[in-house]
């Protein structure tokens, strides 16, 4: 038993170091779709360790081990864009991504398949009260974090700034993770930061208990232009009870998240990944409040990507496909 456990740990370490995938799809199984994922390696691409992707990814990993017998683990990434790349190259079996990433030129949709729609990310533009930043116009000449390369945060932040018509040569941009942005806001090395995540964002919630924050709204005309141009953004609000010190709702946009896999994933495996998620959904929802928005009735909506046949089989059994 000890030697077997040691082998699994060594295999996991090798996988994380090399980015390899141990789910050998050439060993196709012909069992019915109720088969488990016994001893199959599942790597889940997540995001910043303080973000919602990471916490939900860890819970999913535990669920697949507990209920399906998979050997599963999470990989810390720069989130959406990197996750689609990892999955399309078979360096992760599953990845979290926001749907606006799917139509980027660098995203090869032909290699990806959707498993299920998830919850929505909310764009949260945050500053500290002492900086006197109340609108996008106030960002001129300021130090702004727009998220890491490979993240959905950076993608939507740059789209918003482009639509704002602010002079780009007067924007001092940095590319920090959620945790780095929060720390930089605390110590004053940046003036504002973009966060695109489920709400509440853990880092924002933490710093709101230490200092008074300002949440910058996105003007309605910018929201309308983004909706018209990309078709995947929804007019929304950050509720005033989300973070300490908020006095009113803040106008923003939200973006649906989706769980993706690669095209070559076998139908039985994809079926069971989705089946386990929904049969044990309360466990996932208890991990973070954002997951409360995950619903099987919304599972195939607002996703500009073909669904995996295994996922389609599950949703058909549940009466979801064909009823929408």
Wavefront OBJ file of the C-alpha trace (Angstrom):
o trace
v 0.000 0.000 0.000
v 2.795 2.393 0.868
v 4.561 1.752 -2.433
v 1.318 2.319 -4.332
v 0.662 5.616 -2.564
v 4.245 6.694 -3.235
v 3.822 5.930 -6.941
v 0.696 8.078 -7.156
v 2.415 10.993 -5.404
v 5.435 10.747 -7.723
v 3.132 10.562 -10.747
v 1.223 13.645 -9.588
v 4.442 15.574 -9.022
v 5.718 14.636 -12.465
v 2.450 15.719 -14.032
v 2.467 19.135 -12.397
v 6.129 19.672 -13.358
v 5.716 18.673 -16.991
v 2.086 19.618 -17.624
v 1.372 16.132 -18.954
v -2.005 14.424 -19.032
v -2.404 10.911 -17.714
v -5.965 10.429 -18.949
v -5.034 8.133 -21.810
v -7.916 8.420 -24.220
v -6.369 5.752 -26.448
v -7.419 3.242 -23.807
v -11.044 3.690 -24.787
v -13.545 1.863 -22.642
v -16.781 0.386 -23.872
v -18.605 0.317 -20.544
v -21.919 2.113 -20.129
v -21.964 5.783 -19.229
v -22.331 4.987 -15.545
v -18.699 3.829 -15.329
v -16.510 5.599 -12.808
v -13.185 7.316 -13.420
v -11.212 4.836 -11.332
v -7.498 5.663 -11.281
v -7.892 8.173 -14.119
v -5.744 11.262 -13.782
v -7.744 14.502 -13.749
v -5.918 17.824 -13.710
v -8.171 20.865 -13.255
v -6.927 24.262 -14.470
v -8.054 26.910 -11.985
v -6.574 30.357 -11.306
v -5.176 32.540 -8.520
v -5.127 30.658 -5.206
v -7.374 33.335 -3.656
v -9.918 33.249 -6.490
v -13.188 31.379 -6.887
v -11.843 29.151 -9.688
v -9.240 27.722 -7.323
v -11.567 27.031 -4.400
v -14.199 25.419 -6.636
v -11.531 23.485 -8.512
v -10.239 22.021 -5.276
v -13.737 20.984 -4.251
v -14.389 19.406 -7.655
v -11.109 17.534 -7.394
v -12.139 16.138 -4.017
v -15.555 15.164 -5.365
v -14.099 13.270 -8.337
v -11.771 11.384 -6.026
v -14.514 10.646 -3.497
v -17.304 9.605 -5.847
v -15.481 8.435 -8.990
v -12.175 7.067 -7.761
v -10.188 9.478 -9.933
v -6.650 10.589 -9.116
v -7.326 14.305 -9.276
v -5.513 17.563 -8.610
v -5.716 21.292 -9.302
v -3.214 23.470 -11.133
v -2.695 27.122 -10.216
v -2.817 29.188 -13.418
v -3.389 32.703 -14.701
v -7.008 31.588 -15.196
v -9.249 31.724 -18.272
v -6.957 32.159 -21.272
v -4.243 29.910 -19.877
v -6.818 27.275 -18.916
v -8.224 27.035 -22.453
v -4.676 26.630 -23.758
v -3.821 23.921 -21.219
v -6.991 21.967 -21.977
v -6.683 22.263 -25.758
v -3.122 20.891 -25.489
v -4.242 18.031 -23.186
v -2.140 19.389 -20.337
v -5.269 19.594 -18.203
v -8.438 17.555 -18.486
v -10.780 20.277 -17.232
v -10.512 24.061 -17.074
v -12.499 27.025 -15.792
v -12.904 29.900 -18.227
v -15.107 32.917 -18.855
v -17.067 32.763 -22.097
v -15.594 35.981 -23.556
v -12.271 34.151 -23.896
v -13.771 31.546 -26.218
v -14.019 33.883 -29.201
v -10.454 35.173 -29.008
v -8.315 34.473 -32.117
v -5.825 32.513 -30.001
v -8.526 30.188 -28.630
v -8.919 27.098 -30.817
v -12.572 26.258 -30.201
v -12.309 23.214 -32.454
v -10.218 21.519 -29.754
v -12.510 22.412 -26.851
v -15.892 21.205 -25.683
v -18.164 22.587 -22.962
v -19.182 20.462 -19.990
v -21.505 22.927 -18.267
v -22.157 26.607 -17.733
v -21.353 27.760 -14.200
v -21.845 31.028 -12.287
v -21.034 34.571 -13.485
v -17.991 36.750 -12.916
v -18.615 40.367 -11.949
v -16.223 43.114 -12.994
v -15.160 44.895 -9.813
v -13.038 48.038 -10.158
v -11.694 48.877 -6.738
v -9.775 51.750 -5.149
v -9.216 52.969 -1.619
v -11.194 55.980 -0.392
v -8.083 58.117 0.059
v -7.362 58.054 -3.698
v -10.529 60.030 -4.580
v -11.296 57.828 -7.580
v -15.029 57.722 -8.228
v -15.253 57.182 -12.003
v -13.289 55.768 -14.910
v -12.274 59.306 -15.873
v -10.474 59.605 -12.541
v -8.102 56.811 -13.578
v -6.100 59.144 -15.817
v -2.565 59.386 -14.460
v -3.214 56.633 -11.908
v -1.487 53.301 -11.284
v -3.891 50.509 -12.235
v -3.669 46.733 -12.042
v -5.570 45.040 -14.878
v -4.851 41.394 -14.028
v -2.250 38.909 -15.169
v -1.460 37.910 -18.730
v -3.625 34.924 -19.588
v -6.496 36.025 -17.372
v -10.066 36.970 -18.173
v -9.607 39.933 -15.825
v -6.995 41.480 -18.080
v -9.120 40.832 -21.169
v -12.210 42.629 -19.857
v -10.191 45.373 -18.130
v -8.461 46.299 -21.375
v -11.754 46.208 -23.266
v -13.371 48.550 -20.758
v -10.432 50.968 -20.808
v -10.416 50.940 -24.610
v -14.124 51.778 -24.731
v -13.658 54.535 -22.145
v -11.520 56.537 -24.594
v -9.062 57.414 -21.820
v -5.615 58.479 -23.088
v -3.601 55.249 -23.015
v -0.314 57.086 -22.610
v -1.605 58.469 -19.299
v -2.547 55.101 -17.814
v 0.116 53.422 -15.699
v -0.824 49.759 -16.024
v 0.511 46.790 -14.083
v -0.366 43.124 -14.438
v -0.933 41.663 -10.994
v -2.830 38.664 -9.654
v -5.761 39.084 -7.269
v -3.565 38.636 -4.204
v -0.870 40.958 -5.564
v -3.438 43.609 -6.475
v -4.969 43.494 -3.013
v -1.599 43.835 -1.334
v -0.634 46.697 -3.655
v -3.882 48.514 -2.840
v -3.183 48.065 0.851
v 0.335 49.444 0.703
v -0.444 52.180 -1.810
v 1.757 51.037 -4.682
v -1.271 51.064 -6.997
v -4.338 53.307 -6.984
v -6.969 50.987 -8.459
v -7.403 47.395 -9.538
v -9.700 45.351 -11.758
v -11.069 42.065 -10.426
v -13.268 39.827 -12.573
v -14.570 37.063 -10.348
v -17.537 35.631 -8.568
v -18.782 37.688 -5.659
v -17.674 38.173 -3.039
v -14.025 38.124 -4.075
v -12.043 36.908 -1.073
v -9.233 39.448 -1.436
v -11.585 42.412 -1.764
v -13.597 41.177 1.216
v -10.436 40.981 3.299
v -9.129 44.460 2.517
v -12.615 45.976 2.960
v -12.289 45.056 6.634
v -9.021 46.994 6.883
v -9.684 50.130 4.860
v -12.569 51.982 3.247
v -12.935 51.083 -0.412
v -14.443 52.787 -3.435
v -16.123 50.769 -6.182
v -16.028 52.411 -9.601
v -19.150 51.920 -11.750
v -19.054 51.149 -15.457
v -21.072 53.735 -17.405
v -24.156 52.504 -19.235
v -22.915 53.598 -22.666
v -19.745 51.535 -22.286
v -21.798 48.519 -21.211
v -24.029 48.908 -24.259
v -21.061 49.120 -26.628
v -19.438 46.040 -25.098
v -22.708 44.112 -25.332
v -23.169 45.089 -28.963
v -19.599 44.304 -29.941
v -19.099 40.992 -28.126
v -22.553 39.689 -27.211
v -21.453 37.869 -24.039
v -21.645 40.597 -21.392
v -24.657 41.236 -19.186
v -25.632 44.494 -17.488
v -25.545 43.796 -13.761
v -24.919 45.272 -10.322
v -22.683 44.471 -7.381
v -25.165 44.414 -4.469
v -24.468 46.946 -1.726
v -24.242 44.231 0.926
v -21.412 42.386 -0.865
v -18.545 44.117 0.956
v -18.147 46.047 4.173
v -18.559 49.789 3.729
v -20.612 49.680 0.513
v -23.462 52.192 0.602
v -25.185 51.455 -2.712
v -25.324 48.989 -5.583
v -22.593 49.457 -8.180
v -23.341 49.218 -11.904
v -21.113 46.752 -13.730
v -21.122 43.865 -16.204
v -21.056 40.132 -15.616
v -19.666 37.295 -17.709
v -20.783 33.663 -17.597
v -18.189 31.036 -16.679
v -17.998 27.588 -18.236
v -16.219 24.331 -17.467
v -14.419 22.989 -20.549
v -12.623 19.824 -21.591
v -10.907 18.683 -24.768
v -12.701 17.242 -27.772
v -11.082 13.802 -27.398
v -12.366 13.197 -23.877
v -14.351 9.952 -24.019
v -18.128 10.225 -23.789
v -18.397 8.118 -20.587
v -15.770 10.235 -18.828
v -17.388 13.528 -19.797
v -20.791 12.156 -18.787
v -19.549 11.238 -15.325
v -17.737 14.541 -14.784
v -21.016 16.390 -15.312
v -23.137 13.809 -13.484
v -21.002 13.966 -10.340
v -21.011 17.774 -10.351
v -24.808 17.973 -10.414
v -25.564 14.994 -8.198
v -23.396 16.550 -5.487
v -23.924 20.219 -6.365
v -24.669 21.293 -2.738
v -21.103 20.346 -1.796
v -19.779 22.657 -4.485
v -22.186 25.442 -3.557
v -21.073 25.344 0.084
v -17.522 26.119 -1.045
v -18.213 29.696 -2.149
v -21.365 31.883 -2.391
v -20.803 32.439 -6.125
v -21.488 28.748 -6.738
v -25.060 29.192 -5.532
v -25.796 30.491 -9.043
v -24.876 27.163 -10.644
v -28.090 25.528 -11.813
v -28.778 22.591 -14.089
v -31.620 24.543 -15.707
v -29.025 27.098 -16.880
v -26.357 24.524 -17.730
v -26.451 24.910 -21.510
v -27.281 28.609 -21.782
v -25.012 31.496 -22.806
v -22.147 29.224 -23.863
v -20.715 29.959 -27.354
v -19.063 26.531 -27.634
v -20.181 23.069 -28.708
v -21.050 20.808 -25.795
v -19.299 17.504 -25.339
v -21.515 14.558 -26.389
v -21.081 13.020 -22.937
v -22.456 16.179 -21.335
v -25.281 16.258 -23.892
v -26.191 12.688 -22.939
v -26.488 13.660 -19.277
v -28.512 16.806 -19.919
v -30.809 14.870 -22.274
v -31.463 12.291 -19.553
v -32.297 15.106 -17.149
v -34.721 16.695 -19.619
v -32.642 19.864 -19.924
v -31.818 19.662 -23.605
v -34.974 19.846 -25.683
v -36.801 21.907 -23.055
v -34.997 25.174 -23.742
l 1 2 3 4 5 6 7 8 9 10 11 12 13 14 15 16 17 18 19 20 21 22 23 24 25 26 27 28 29 30 31 32 33 34 35 36 37 38 39 40 41 42 43 44 45 46 47 48 49 50 51 52 53 54 55 56 57 58 59 60 61 62 63 64 65 66 67 68 69 70 71 72 73 74 75 76 77 78 79 80 81 82 83 84 85 86 87 88 89 90 91 92 93 94 95 96 97 98 99 100 101 102 103 104 105 106 107 108 109 110 111 112 113 114 115 116 117 118 119 120 121 122 123 124 125 126 127 128 129 130 131 132 133 134 135 136 137 138 139 140 141 142 143 144 145 146 147 148 149 150 151 152 153 154 155 156 157 158 159 160 161 162 163 164 165 166 167 168 169 170 171 172 173 174 175 176 177 178 179 180 181 182 183 184 185 186 187 188 189 190 191 192 193 194 195 196 197 198 199 200 201 202 203 204 205 206 207 208 209 210 211 212 213 214 215 216 217 218 219 220 221 222 223 224 225 226 227 228 229 230 231 232 233 234 235 236 237 238 239 240 241 242 243 244 245 246 247 248 249 250 251 252 253 254 255 256 257 258 259 260 261 262 263 264 265 266 267 268 269 270 271 272 273 274 275 276 277 278 279 280 281 282 283 284 285 286 287 288 289 290 291 292 293 294 295 296 297 298 299 300 301 302 303 304 305 306 307 308 309 310 311 312 313 314 315 316 317 318 319 320 321 322 323 324
